[in-house]
Amino acid sequence: MLKVFTEPFRHPRPKIDLGKSKDSGSGRKPKAKAKNWSGTLSRIWAYLARRKGKLALVLLMVMFSSGLALLGPYLLGVGVDRFLNDIKDPGGLVDSGWMYFLIGLAVVYVLQALTTWLHNIWMIGIAQETVYRMRMDLFTHLHRLPIPFYGKRQQGEIMSRLTNDIENVSSTLNSSAIQIFSSVLTLIGTLTVMLWLSPLLTLLTFLVVPLMMLGMRWITRRTGPLFKERQRNLGDLNGYIEETLSGQRIIKAFSQEGRVIREFDERNQRIRLSGFWAQSISGFIPKLMNGLNNLSFAIVAGIGGIMAIQGHITIGVIIIFESYARQFTRPLNDLANQWNTLLSAIAGAERVFEVLDEEVEAKDEGAAVALKSVEGAVTFNNVSFSYEKDGDTLDGISFEAKPGEMIALVGPTGAGKTTLIQLLSRFYDPNSGTITLDGRDICSIRRESLRAQMAFVLQDSFLFQGTIRENIRFGRLDATDEEVEAAAKLANAHSFIVRMKDGYDKMLKPDGSGISQGQKQLLAIARAILANPSMLVLDEATSSIDTVTEIKIQEGLQRLMKGRTSFVIAHRLNTIRSADRILVLKDGRLLEQGSHDELLKQGGFYSDLYHGQLKRAAM
């Protein structure tokens, strides 16, 4: 039956590729998502246990509240018996102190309400702190994960774990955690008192319990996988939304709005189906519990009435039993009503812990050192690397870059240019061969220290939400305002910044939207200049800049690159004619290397690329 429910929305759906890099894949397979309930719950408990003192106080208050909940019906039943006995005596109602009895009963219910309110408030505080720690742990862990992790997941899907999944855990801890403990105490206490009053009526009350257990088991075995499926579908939908919103220009440029809407509808339908079946099936639980609860009430009332007529029990005992019968099934009913939230929380927690179980970026070796100064001599010695097991992205790459040299990387798309830079910055490690910096294997250098010696200006420049000044200062957080402006002038960004309202204090929107792509690139270059790196990586850094501005930027970059080893990825070959050495890559192999003039004299692949670009430019 479960297969019938889930099959309609398990079929894979086509995905639209909005410009993802070929080099961004990863050979690692995602870990299995399935985790047992006990393991998930124990890890949630590990977070809760950090506040053991306050949690113990909450549990103590719950015990007190549960005891008062048991005392109330018992006092009510005893009061009814006393009333029935006292009405036979004309002066009995006055002499028996009914007023004190009613006051005492009122005090019990007021104290129960007060203790319930207190432990709920305290538990909300514990729950929010627990979720805060989980969210911080997850966010911190995400920044420790290697780049391949992000290459195999959509950003929206990761965001869903930080928001939707953790929020499900929060809802359950706020509403269900204490209720479960309270229900267990209530069940134990109620059963004890019921057995003491009348074992026979207790047995009659329990006739419906096996039916409740069987019904809940049948339903929950089907709803658990459905709630997990719904969370996966929700994460997939979030990822698709994030992807399509980021790719709006491409979608509109190719008039693919209809297709995107249809694919969104498919994903939305999967959530609708999984949510419908999960909620519908789990919705049977409270209905089942209410029906069996009424059946139990009728059995106790009927048999108890007969026993009362025969003098085996009193009317007060029947009242106590009816209250306790409802009090016994109410916790089960409450659990049934909370079951949807509980299943959703467990599914969400599994997805959170799945990411927390991902292996972080490999730790630096114990003997790894931090760099104090770098001359910039880089050597690739027979380096090979592959994202996948089959085929090499780079195959046997060997070259040397002397300190202060400008090394240009050219070649067709997918040749391995970006991959080479990612190996140098240790976003990935080579499968074979060695890469050295100033004669030291970079695997023996701390990653943070290595990357601190490098500045990147990428083809797709990224700016954070904040002021222009803050975005430039991201290159060096302790830079003064004067240094920020000096870097902007060197990058030829100062003139357009001061023309803007608020100048350097202009607030940029997320991802720097609101300014042109060329202006973003200028700010990214200023950020790299401010970082004052020992090595510089330019990945088509001038691709979004007009010809006039490009000339000025090239002058600034020449001053920046002076005395620094620079790696420049370029498709427009006329921009790297002054490079000390040009590495020509094709299909992961190093075909040629030399200066611009040397490569033209060879008449090889580079010469063909260069003259081909000249012909296209002349057309």
Sequence and secondary structure as in RCSB ss.txt:
>XXXX:A:sequence
MLKVFTEPFRHPRPKIDLGKSKDSGSGRKPKAKAKNWSGTLSRIWAYLARRKGKLALVLLMVMFSSGLALLGPYL
LGVGVDRFLNDIKDPGGLVDSGWMYFLIGLAVVYVLQALTTWLHNIWMIGIAQETVYRMRMDLFTHLHRLPIPFY
GKRQQGEIMSRLTNDIENVSSTLNSSAIQIFSSVLTLIGTLTVMLWLSPLLTLLTFLVVPLMMLGMRWITRRTGP
LFKERQRNLGDLNGYIEETLSGQRIIKAFSQEGRVIREFDERNQRIRLSGFWAQSISGFIPKLMNGLNNLSFAIV
AGIGGIMAIQGHITIGVIIIFESYARQFTRPLNDLANQWNTLLSAIAGAERVFEVLDEEVEAKDEGAAVALKSVE
GAVTFNNVSFSYEKDGDTLDGISFEAKPGEMIALVGPTGAGKTTLIQLLSRFYDPNSGTITLDGRDICSIRRESL
RAQMAFVLQDSFLFQGTIRENIRFGRLDATDEEVEAAAKLANAHSFIVRMKDGYDKMLKPDGSGISQGQKQLLAI
ARAILANPSMLVLDEATSSIDTVTEIKIQEGLQRLMKGRTSFVIAHRLNTIRSADRILVLKDGRLLEQGSHDELL
KQGGFYSDLYHGQLKRAAM
>XXXX:A:secstr
 HHHHHGGG S       S  GGG  S         HHHHHHHHHHHHGGGHHHHHHHHHHHHHHHHHHHHHHHH
HHHHHHHHHHHTTSTTHHHHTTHHHHHHHHHHHHHHHHHHHHHHHHHHHHHHHHHHHHHHHHHHHHHTTS HHHH
HTS HHHHHHIIIIIHHHHHHHHHHTHHHHHHHHHHHHHHHHHHHHH HHHHHHHGGGHHHHHHHHHHHHHHHHH
HHHHHHHHHHHHHHHHHHHHHTHHHHHHTT HHHHHHHHHHHHHHHHHHHHHHHHHHTHHHHHHHHHHHHHHHHH
HHHHHHHHHTTSS HHHHHHHHHHHHHHHHHHHHHHHHHHHHHHHHHHHHHHHHHHTS  S    TT B  S   
  EEEEEEEE SSSSS SEEEEEEEE TT EEEEE STTSSHHHHHHHHTTSS  SEEEEEETTEEGGGB HHHH
HHTEEEE SS    SEEHHHHHHTT TT  HHHHHHHHHHTT HHHHHHSTTGGG EE GGGTTS HHHHHHHHH
HHHHHH  SEEEEESTTTTS HHHHHHHHHHHHHHHTTSEEEEE SSGGGGTT SEEEEEETTEEEEEE HHHHH
HHTSHHHHHHHHHHHHHH 
